[in-house]
């Protein structure tokens, strides 16, 4: 039998070891990985500098860039875009902590007492670990409190969920992980029927703005958002 030189054997073993390395991302990553949704024409990024605290001029210290993601690491309050948007498509990824709760709101106005009093919300949630997950109306992807998203679409805590939020005139679509989970028409007969049967009936500014800010919610739980991009429609 032909013998293998020790130096050659060591080189082969080293190469095999490299193929079996960990798939975990580096803790020192400074920019989020790019996905297919990041590269479509017409989208632009919304970096940390594009956000500020609600009814504030600066980004709260509780929101920080961690491994390339805008992350709630402590109490910071809701944040909103500095820019106003009317008709748009928003794309991003979110990752929630176990038992965590957050949300994405749109057409938020600064004169309202809180972001959720004017802006309809796409729910961000750990469905299996938070009490809101017991109802489809308040589960991940839902139009919070009004229109239910189907079960089995959201990914578990620690995994990234992909969002498309389309707001065009009165037409709104919620997409989660490639599935359209909610679709509705603002100010339609059905819209008003749902609002009248909810707590939102007591908030006259809710869902009424034709233009406003996009908000990310501080619900007291760690949450991260990355690859935040938008295009006008």
Secondary structure by P-SEA (a helix, b strand, c coil): cccccaaaaaaaaaaaaaaacccccccccccccccccccccccccccccccccccccccccccccccccccccccccbbbbccccccccccbbbbbccccccccccccccccccccccccccccccccccccccccccccccccccbbbbccccccccbbbbbbbbbcccbbbbbccccccbbbbcccaaaaaaaaacccccccccccccbbbbbbbcccbbbbbcccccccc
